[in-house]
Amino acid sequence: MPIPDLFGLTRPAKPLTSAEGNRILERDRYRCRYCGLDGLRSFENSLIMTVDFLHPRAHKGKKTPANLVTACRPCNVIKGRHLFQSFEDAKTYVLKRRAELQKEWESKAEK
């Protein structure tokens, strides 16, 4: 829920607590809901697991379990503050953008 500030404006809800975030990670079995990266497969994977607000906090997204998903940091960054009609639309965008970025990276790495 937005928190009123001193000037009568609203700020986004506070970020998740560790306990709230851990509940979402556990619910999703530490697997990125966008690309499927398994956070339990290796220590390195576990380090990049985050919780994403489907409807971003910057757009008054609430910190309810229905609005939160496990995401690896790359997918979370790619999705950013974009708004989507559904999780499936967000996932389609993220996976398409990841493929585009990988292709760009590969073409630069070949030079």
Secondary structure as a PSIPRED ss2 file (coil, helix, strand):
# PSIPRED VFORMAT (PSIPRED V4.0)

   1 M C   1.000  0.000  0.000
   2 P C   1.000  0.000  0.000
   3 I E   0.000  0.000  1.000
   4 P E   0.000  0.000  1.000
   5 D C   1.000  0.000  0.000
   6 L C   1.000  0.000  0.000
   7 F C   1.000  0.000  0.000
   8 G C   1.000  0.000  0.000
   9 L C   1.000  0.000  0.000
  10 T E   0.000  0.000  1.000
  11 R E   0.000  0.000  1.000
  12 P C   1.000  0.000  0.000
  13 A C   1.000  0.000  0.000
  14 K C   1.000  0.000  0.000
  15 P C   1.000  0.000  0.000
  16 L C   1.000  0.000  0.000
  17 T C   1.000  0.000  0.000
  18 S H   0.000  1.000  0.000
  19 A H   0.000  1.000  0.000
  20 E H   0.000  1.000  0.000
  21 G H   0.000  1.000  0.000
  22 N H   0.000  1.000  0.000
  23 R H   0.000  1.000  0.000
  24 I H   0.000  1.000  0.000
  25 L H   0.000  1.000  0.000
  26 E H   0.000  1.000  0.000
  27 R H   0.000  1.000  0.000
  28 D C   1.000  0.000  0.000
  29 R C   1.000  0.000  0.000
  30 Y C   1.000  0.000  0.000
  31 R E   0.000  0.000  1.000
  32 C C   1.000  0.000  0.000
  33 R C   1.000  0.000  0.000
  34 Y C   1.000  0.000  0.000
  35 C C   1.000  0.000  0.000
  36 G C   1.000  0.000  0.000
  37 L C   1.000  0.000  0.000
  38 D E   0.000  0.000  1.000
  39 G C   1.000  0.000  0.000
  40 L C   1.000  0.000  0.000
  41 R C   1.000  0.000  0.000
  42 S C   1.000  0.000  0.000
  43 F H   0.000  1.000  0.000
  44 E H   0.000  1.000  0.000
  45 N H   0.000  1.000  0.000
  46 S H   0.000  1.000  0.000
  47 L H   0.000  1.000  0.000
  48 I C   1.000  0.000  0.000
  49 M E   0.000  0.000  1.000
  50 T E   0.000  0.000  1.000
  51 V E   0.000  0.000  1.000
  52 D E   0.000  0.000  1.000
  53 F E   0.000  0.000  1.000
  54 L C   1.000  0.000  0.000
  55 H C   1.000  0.000  0.000
  56 P C   1.000  0.000  0.000
  57 R H   0.000  1.000  0.000
  58 A H   0.000  1.000  0.000
  59 H H   0.000  1.000  0.000
  60 K C   1.000  0.000  0.000
  61 G C   1.000  0.000  0.000
  62 K C   1.000  0.000  0.000
  63 K C   1.000  0.000  0.000
  64 T C   1.000  0.000  0.000
  65 P H   0.000  1.000  0.000
  66 A H   0.000  1.000  0.000
  67 N H   0.000  1.000  0.000
  68 L E   0.000  0.000  1.000
  69 V E   0.000  0.000  1.000
  70 T E   0.000  0.000  1.000
  71 A E   0.000  0.000  1.000
  72 C E   0.000  0.000  1.000
  73 R H   0.000  1.000  0.000
  74 P H   0.000  1.000  0.000
  75 C H   0.000  1.000  0.000
  76 N H   0.000  1.000  0.000
  77 V H   0.000  1.000  0.000
  78 I H   0.000  1.000  0.000
  79 K H   0.000  1.000  0.000
  80 G C   1.000  0.000  0.000
  81 R C   1.000  0.000  0.000
  82 H C   1.000  0.000  0.000
  83 L C   1.000  0.000  0.000
  84 F C   1.000  0.000  0.000
  85 Q C   1.000  0.000  0.000
  86 S C   1.000  0.000  0.000
  87 F H   0.000  1.000  0.000
  88 E H   0.000  1.000  0.000
  89 D H   0.000  1.000  0.000
  90 A H   0.000  1.000  0.000
  91 K H   0.000  1.000  0.000
  92 T H   0.000  1.000  0.000
  93 Y H   0.000  1.000  0.000
  94 V H   0.000  1.000  0.000
  95 L H   0.000  1.000  0.000
  96 K H   0.000  1.000  0.000
  97 R H   0.000  1.000  0.000
  98 R H   0.000  1.000  0.000
  99 A H   0.000  1.000  0.000
 100 E H   0.000  1.000  0.000
 101 L H   0.000  1.000  0.000
 102 Q H   0.000  1.000  0.000
 103 K H   0.000  1.000  0.000
 104 E H   0.000  1.000  0.000
 105 W H   0.000  1.000  0.000
 106 E H   0.000  1.000  0.000
 107 S H   0.000  1.000  0.000
 108 K H   0.000  1.000  0.000
 109 A H   0.000  1.000  0.000
 110 E C   1.000  0.000  0.000
 111 K C   1.000  0.000  0.000
